[in-house]
Amino acid sequence: MPGSGAAALAWALLALPPALSLALSLSLPLPRGDRQVREKEALFNTTYTDWVDADLLNIYAFNHSVRRNRTEGVRVSVNVLSDHKDLPILFVVRQKEAVVSFQVPLILRGLYQRKYAYQEVSRTLCQPQTKAEVETQHFYVDVSTLSQNASYQLRVTRVENFVLRTDERFSFNATAAQPQYFKYEFPEGVDSVIVKVTSAMAFPCSVISIQDILCPVYDLDNNVAFIGMYQTMTKKAAITVQKKDFPSNSFYVVVVVKTEDEACGGPLPYYPLAKNASPDEPMDQHNRQKMLEVMVSPAITSDAYVSSMLFCLGIFLSFYVLTLVIACWESCRHKKRKGLLAAMDSPSLDTGHGRSIPDAFLGHSPYDSYGYGSFGNGSSSSAEGVTDSVGSADVPYGYAGERSLENVAGRPRLDSLSSIEEDDYDTLADIDYDKNVIRTKKYLCVADLARKDKRVLRKKYQIYFWNIATIAVFYALPVIQLVITYQTVVNVTGNQDICYYNFLCAHPLGNLSAFNNILSNLGYVLLGLLFLLIILQREINYNRALMRNDTHALECGIPKHFGLFYAMGTALMMEGLLSACYHVCPNYTNFQFDTSFMYMIAGLCMLKLYQKRHPDINASAYSAYACLALVIFFSVVGVVFGKGNTAFWIVFSVIHIVATLLLSTQLYYMGRWKLGSNGAPGHGEHHQLVALRSGERIQLIPLLCIISTSVVWGFALFFFFQGLSTWQKTPAESREHNRDCILLDFFDDHDIWHFLSSIAMFGSFLVLLTLDDDLDCVQRDKIYVF
C-alpha cells in the first residue's frame, strides 16, 4: 500500500472516471512546492488586467445561476499583452462536468505543418445540464505560465442569443481563435430543420458543424471534424438536421474560421520568414475574421414527401393513359375507314386521269394498329391496297425488273426459307458487290439496300438489345454498391463535402441525403418502359402481318427492325437508374455513371436514324458498342485531365472533328468514297436533295411529337444550365450556386431538368419511331435513300 498522503490521494483519483478525476486534481490543493496561489472572486462582464509568472498561479472563481428551462452561454475571452511565444500562458477552465484548457498565444497548424499564432482567444463554455429548477454552479479559471513575467487580460461574459430561435436571423463575428457556437432546440411538431449560414464575404474559409449537446464541444480548426456533420463554407452553407438523430431534441451549431483558405478554393497565404528566423516560427495572421449570419428554419413535413411522390408518379403515368387514349382513337378511326373502303367497289377512287389515289391518302393504315401507341388486335389487309405512290413516269432512274402492281402481289417473300447463321453472313463485307452495282444508278432507293434475309437482320439487330441488357447488369451492380458505400461514408463521418448536393433543396429520406434528386429520375424508367411496351405491340402487329403474308408488310415501307428500338428503351431506363445512383452522392469520381448511357442513347439514335434508309448495311452491335466504349473512355479522360487543361481540349477537339468527318463520310457513302479533283467527294452529290424532291410528308402524330419535343427540349436545357452545383470547384465554392426549391418546396431546377429531359427523350424516340409511317403504303423501290 502507498505510504504517503500524496500517493494515497493519487491512487484515489485514478479510481475515479477520467473527467471527474481531472476536475478534482485541478481543484484540490495538491502540493505545489514554492508556487504561490492567488485566488479571487470574479464577476461577469468585468475585464481583469493581471500578470503571472513561473512562481504564481492565479485562480478566478465565478458563479452563476442555471435554470432548467433556460440556457445561457458563457464566454471566456483572453488577450495576452506580453510577447513570449516560446513561453505561452496556460488557461484552464474547470466546470462541473467538463474541463477546457488552451494556451495563448494559441498555435494552430495549416497545410505543410505551417504554424499560425493568435494572441486573442475566446471560447464558449459547454453548458452542463441541470435537473433542478434553479441551480447555482461554480467554475474556475486557472492562469499559469513558465515565463518570468507575463501580462494578460481576462473577461467572462454571457452570450446573447445563445439559443437560436426558429426563422430568426442572427449575425456574429468569428475568427480561427474565436469560434462561435449556438444552441437550437426543436419546437413541438417539428421533426427536421435546415440550418442556413450565409456571409457577404467568401474568405476567410470557414466550417459549419452540427454537434450533439455533449461536452466538450469541438470548436477549433484542428478538431471540428471529430464528431457531428460539417461543411466548409465561403458564402453559403446549409445542413438539414433531423430530430431523430439527436436524443436531447437539441443540437449545437458550431462556426469555425479556418487558418487557411485552400480548402475553399482560395490561395495559400505568403509565408514570409524573417532573416535568421527558424522555419518553425509561427506566423501572425492579424485580424482574420469573418462576419456571418445564421438562421434555422423548419424543413418540409412528411405530407410534402407524399404529395411530391404522387405528383411525380402522376406526371409519368399520365403518359400511359395518353398512350392508351391515342391507341383507342387510332383503332376506332381505322375501323370506320375500313368500313368505308369495304363499301366501295374498289379500294381506291378513280381520279379520271388514269391515276389512282392510294389508300394511304385516304387515311387507310397498311395494317391495323401500326400507329403510335396502338394496342389493337390487328386485321387483314390484301394486296389490292398496294398502289404506286408515284407514277412510273416520275421515276428518274431505271431499275431492272421494276415492280408492277400485278407482280408485287404474286412475288414470293423476300425472306429466304433457307437456314442462315449470322456468323456466315457478314453484312458489311457482302454489301461490297452490291455497292459496285448500285452506284451505276442515279438515285438509290430502299429496295436496293433491303435485299438481305430478314430473319438474319432481325437476329442481328436483336443483338443490340441483348448486349445493352448485359452491359446494363454488369455496369449497374458495382455502381449501386459504390454509391451505397459513398452514402455510408457520408453518414458515418459526417463529412458533407464528399457529395455535391444542392444543400438548399436536399430532402433526406432514410439513409439518403437528397431523395428528391433520386425521385426525379423516375421519369426515365417509366417512360423507357412505356416505349418498350409500344415497340412490343408494334412488333406483335408486324409479325402478325408477316404471318398473313400481308403485302404491305412484305414489300412496302421502311423495313421493320425493332432491336435498336428495344436497345434505346432499355438505355433510357438505365439512364434513369444510373442517374439516380449518381445523385445518391454526386461528385468528381462517379460523374461517368450519369453520362455513360447518355452516350449510349445518342449512339443508338444515330444508328437507328441511319438504319431507316440503310437497313442492310448498319454496323454490327459489337462494333457499335466498342465505339461507344471508346467514347466513354475519352469522356472519363476528359473528366480526369480536362480541368483547366487547354492543350488537352485542343487535341481532343481536333481528334473529335476529324473522326466525326471520317465516320460520317464512311457511313454516308457506304465505304465507296474518294476525293475528286476539286477536293470534294466524287459520288452521291445528288442525294442530299432527295428528301425535298420525293414528296414525302410528315403525318399528324410525328409532327406533333416533333413540335412538342422541340419545345420541351428548350425548357429542359434552360433548367439544365442553371448550374446548382459543380464538382469542378471545391465543395464550398459549389455551394455558392445552391438555390431553394422551386416546385412544391421539394424539387429544384435540376429535378425539373430530369422531368423535362426524360419527356423530351421519350418524344425524340417517338419521332424516330413514327417519322416514316407515311411510307407504309409506298413500295420500297419508290423510297429514296439519303
Secondary structure, DSSP 4 states (H G I P E B T S, - for coil): ---SHHHHHHHHHHTS-HHHHHHHHHHS----TT-EEEEEE--TT-EEEEEE-TTEEEEEEEEEEEETTB--EEEEEEEE-S--TTSPEEEEEE-SS-EEEEEESEEEE-GGG-EEEESEEEEEEP-----SSEEEEEEEEEEEESSS-EEEEEEEEEETT-B--BT--EEEEEESSS-EEEEEEPPTT--EEEEEEE-S---S-EEEEEEES-SS---STTTTTSSSEEEEESSEEEEEEEGGG-TTSEEEEEEEE-S-SGGGTPPPPP----TT--TTPPEE--S-EEEEEEEEEE---HHHHHHHHHHHHHHHHHHHHHHHHHHHHHHHHHHHHHHHHHTSSSSS-B-SSS-B--GGGGT--SSTT-STT---------GGG---SS-GGG--S--TT---HHHHHHSPPSS--S---GGG--HHHHHHHHHHHHTTSSS-BGGGG--S-HHHHHHHHHHHHHHHHHHHHHHHHHHHHHHHHHHHHHHHH-BTTSS---GGG---BTTBS-HHHHHTTHHHHHHHHHHHHHHHHHHHHHHHHHHTT-HHHHHBSS----HHHHHHHHHHHHHHHHHHHHHHS--GGGHHHHHHHHHHHHHHHHHHHHHTT-TTSPPPHHHHHHHHHHHHHHHHHHHHH-TT-HHHHHHHHHHHHHHHHHHHHHHHTTT---B-TTSSBSS-TTGGGHHHHS-----HHHHHHHHHHHHHHHHHHHHHTT----TTS-HHHHGGG-----BTTTB-HHHHHHHHHHHHHHHHHHHHHHTTGGGTTSBGGGSB--
